Amino acid sequence: MQLSAIIEALLVASEEPLPSSEIARIIRARVAEAEDALAAENEIEKNSNEDPEATPKDLPEELAVLADINDDLVTAAIVELNRQYETSGRAFLCTERAKGWKIYTHPDYAAFVRQLFPDRKPSRLSGPAMETLAIIAYRQPVTKASIEAVRGVSCDGMLQKLLDRELIKIGGRADLPGRPLLYDTTDLFFEHFGVKSVDELPNSAELRTIKLPEPEPETEAAESDAAISDQNDEPTSEDIEQQLALTSAGIPNVNEPSETTSTDDAQDSEDR
């Protein structure tokens, strides 16, 4: 029983990706289970056998050699498995992502596989969304104020778009005045872009050390509270009376939505 075949069986059966450490643990657990079963069987035979010199059964060699399996041996076996796939011209391969190893169809056959999902049309991110995602990916965890300090424009719409697509997530709050939200990339981001970690992003070591513009302290402190306040504040009767007076005097309502479109929203509409 080859190690590569055992790993292949595990990857085919598992619904979720398996890291090398988990594969090694499962194999060692199977060996320990077999050892316990064999020990119990030998004990029963010893008690029922009239010959006290009877030789106890040993663990099969194919299992015994797996007792000390580790992460490195698992990875080496997967490399060999992929070599076999490549040599025989198979349409799939084992690929490691952020959550672990999984068997995927070969990219060469993507156009054919896509025909199975005619309703799933590939969607592209707009330029502003990609810029926002890149800042989060390279500088995570990062606040909205820090992102806007780099881009120079409001990023509310782009952040919401990326959250909806599950490419980013809220990873907590910064230890700053106002406790602003922190944004991180998700496992789906790493899987989508084919990388295991931030370190595998292009020029990661260089770009993560470049000093970026700092947000204004007032902006950082008020960012989370301002968003909630804008959505939840209801006009009071005093506000309504004041607005009626301004309208009668010919002064426009500054609280009405503007007819202009932000740069990001306009670019996003063009991309769609």
N, C-alpha and C positions, 0 to 999 in steps of 0.2 A: 504494500500500500504506500504509494508515493505521497510525500508531503504536499507537492503541488496539486495533486488530485484532491486531497483533503481540503485544501484551501479553496479550490475551485468549487467544491460542493457547498462549503460554508457561504461563499459569496453568492452563489446561485440561490440558496435557500433563504438568505437574510433579506428582509425588506429594506433595511437601513445599511449604509456603508459601515464597514468594520475596520477599525484601526489595527495596526499590526499587533499591538499589545493585547487587544481583545481576542484576536485570532489565536495568539500563543496561549492565552489563558484557557480558552475553550479546549484546545488540544491537550493541554496538561490536565485539565479537569476530566477529560475522557480517559486518559491513561490512569489517573488516580482511581477513577470509578472501576476500571477493569482490574486494577490491582486489588481493590477491596473485594470485588466479586470472586477473584481467584483465591484470595486468602480464605474467604468463607468456605469455598468449595473444598479447599485442601483440608480445612479443619474438620469438615463433615466426613470426608473420606478417611481421615486419620482416626476418628472416633469409631467409625464403623468397620474399619479394616482390621483383620486379625494380625496382619504383618506390620509391626511397629517400624520396620526398616523401609517401608514403602517411600519412594521418592516423590516429593510433592511436585505438582505441575508448576512450570515457569510461565511467566508472561510472554506471549508471542513476541518474537524479535521486532516485528514491524511496529509494535506498540512501545516496546521497551526503548527503542531509539528516539522516541518522541517525548520521553519523560523530562528532558532538559531543554525543550524547545524555547527559543527566545525571539525577541522582536527582529533581530538581525537575520536569523535563519528564515523567518517568515518572509521578510522583504526579499531575501535572495531567492526563495522559492517562487515568489510572484514574478520576479524578473525572468526566471527560467520559464514560467508559465506563459508570459508574454512572448518570449522567444519562440516557444512552440506554436503559439497562435500565429506569429508572423511567418514562420517557416511553412506552416500548412495553409496559409492564406485565409485564416478565419476572419469573420466579419465583426469580431468584437475583441476587446482587450481589457485588462485590469488597469484602472486608473485611480490614483490616490487624490482625494479632495480633502477639504477641511475636516470632514467627519471621519474619513477613513477610506478604505479600498472598496471599489464597486466595479462590477463588470458593465461596460458601456459598449454600444455599437461603435464601430470604427467610423471616424469622421468622413471617410471616403463614401460611405453609404448614406450620409445624412439626407441627401435629396430624395432618396427612395423612401426612407423611414418617414420623412415629413408628409408623404402622401397618406399615411395612416391617420393624420390629424389635419384634415383640410380646413377646419375652423380655426386652427391655431396659427394665425399669421404672425410672423416675427415682427415685433414692434421695436422701434428705435427710440432712444432717448434724445431729446433735443440738446443742442450745444450747451445752453445754460445748465441743464440737468446734469450733463456729463461733467461740467466744470465743478458743480457742487459736489457730485459724487466723488470726484478725484480728490478734492480737498479733504473730505471726510475719510476717504480710504487711506491717504498718506499721513494725516495728522490726528487720527482718532486716538482717544475720544476728544471731541471738539464741540464747542458751543456754537449756537447760531450767530452770535455776535462776532466770533472769530472768523467764521465763514464769510460773513458780510464785510468784514474788514479787509479780507483778501479780494473779494469780487467787486466790492464797491457798490453793490446794489442789494435790495431786500431779497431774501431767499425763502420766504415763507412758502410760496407756491411750489418751488423746486423741492423743498424738504418734504412737503406733503405728498408730492408725486412719488418721490423715492420711498417714502414710508408705505404708500399704497402698493407699490410694486415689491415691497418686502426686501429691498436692496439695502436699506439702512434700518436701524432700530434705535430706540431711546435706551441708552446704557446706564442712566443714572443722572445725578445732578453734580455740578461742579462745586467745589468748596470755595465759593465766591459770594459776594453780597448778592442777595436775590436768589441764590441757588439755581442758576440757569441749567437747562437741560443739556445733557451730553449726548452726542450722536456717534454711533458705531456702525460698521458694516455688519451684515448678517452672513450666515453660512451660505445662503442662496447667492450672495454676491460672489463669494469665493468659488462656488460651484459654477456659476454662470461664466465667470471670466477664466476658469481653469487654473486657479492657483490655490495653494494650501494655506498660505498666510500672507500677511502684509509684506514680509521680507521677500516674497517672490514677485512682487510688483516691479515693473520696469524702473530702474534707477532708484530703488527704494531707499538704499543707504544714503544717497546724496540728497534726495528730495525731502527726506524726513528730518534732515539737520539744517535746512535752509531757514533762516530767520524770516518770519512772516510779519506783516503789519499787525499791530496790536489794536484791539477794539477800545473805544472810549470806555472808561470805567462806568460812566452813567448808563451807557448802552448795555453793558454786560450785566449790571445789577438789575435793570428794569425789564430785561427781555422777556422772562417767563410771565411775570405779572401783567405786563402790558397786553400780551396776546389774549390772556383770559379776560382782562377787563374790557377789551374792545368787543369781544364776542358776547359778554354777559350783561353789560351795562344797559339798563332800560331808561329812557328819558322820563324824568319826573314831571309833574304838573307844572312846576316852576320853569323847567326847561322849555316846555311846550308854549307857555305864555310868553316867554322871552323870544322864542322863535317867531311866534305870530306877530309880535311887535316889530321885529326886524324885517319880516316879510312885508308888512304894511308900509314900512319906510323905504322899501325898494332895495334892501340889502340882501344879497343872496345867502342861502343856507350853506354854510361851510361844512356842515356835517353830511350833506348829500353825497352819494358816490360820484367820483370824478368820471368824466367821459374819456379821459386819456387812458392809455394802456401802458403798463410798465414795459421796460425793455425786455425782461425775461418772458413775460406773457406773450408779447408780440412775436418774439423769436420762436416760442413754443408753438404758437398757432401756425406760423409759416412752416415749421417742420412737420406738423401734422398734416 
